[in-house]
Amino acid sequence: MPDDRLRTVMQRILNAADAAERPAPALLAVSKTQPAEAVAALAAAGQRAFGENYVQEAAAKREALAGTCPELQWHLIGHLQSNKAALAAEVFDWVQSVDRPSVVDALARHRAAARAPLNVLIQVNVEGESGKAGCRPDELDALAARVAAQPRLALRGLMSIPVPHPAPEQRRPAFRRMRQLFDELAARHPGVDTLSMGMSDDFPVAIAEGATLVRIGTALFGPRAG
Ligand SMILES: *Cc1c(COP(=O)(O)O)cnc(C)c1O
């Protein structure tokens, strides 16, 4: 039952936060590959924020659920190609995968003036893994300033996907470094309040290191097909 899974995950989040003496982070339900009905079921159980990896897939689900669940909040967590930026600026409430200047400019250009500013997280490749999405830590300041200068965008913080070391404990140094970068950014930009890190198999470690939002798919929906 989606209800039971949601309750279990929420309890594990609270336990991890309590143990670390930190505030409980927000939960983003990662619904990629899941049908709109699965999103609706979780929404009926009280979940509001959903994460998707592909712009078109999210657009279709948002459209399908607009009548029954209009109050949902959609986050893009997958790599954003520049030619999808216009649609992304329309479909999403948050884009967590901003990692280069061209994407900042395209999202700002296409976010409608009538809408609230698009919430932006900058994705950081904190371990400098080659060929992976995310800006380098030394590119972060300039990119953050570029986002902050755009009235159609709201700079909210950082996102990271650490190298998937088999043992979650091995990911702790990357989470810790992200929290440092986040604290430095928040000291310079008043609206920064969100550090997105931690997935189904490592969220307790991410919470212990200071995540304010965890992105959880499998533990909520079960294994993805394909
Ligand atoms: C798929 C995905 C998740 C969720 O992963 P699970 O292991 O299913 O919890 C989180 N973040 C990103 C960026 C993803 O692509």
The ligand as a Gaussian input file, in Angstrom:
#p B3LYP/6-31G(d) Opt

LIG

0 1
 C       16.032000       8.197000      -9.505000
 C       16.603000       9.305000      -8.683000
 C       16.368000       9.385000      -7.298000
 C       15.607000       8.323000      -6.510000
 O       16.352000       7.148000      -6.439000
 P       15.851000       5.914000      -5.517000
 O       17.077000       5.134000      -5.318000
 O       14.817000       5.195000      -6.296000
 O       15.318000       6.480000      -4.259000
 C       16.868000      10.482000      -6.620000
 N       17.559000      11.455000      -7.246000
 C       17.816000      11.421000      -8.570000
 C       18.591000      12.515000      -9.193000
 C       17.351000      10.330000      -9.328000
 O       17.630000      10.300000     -10.639000

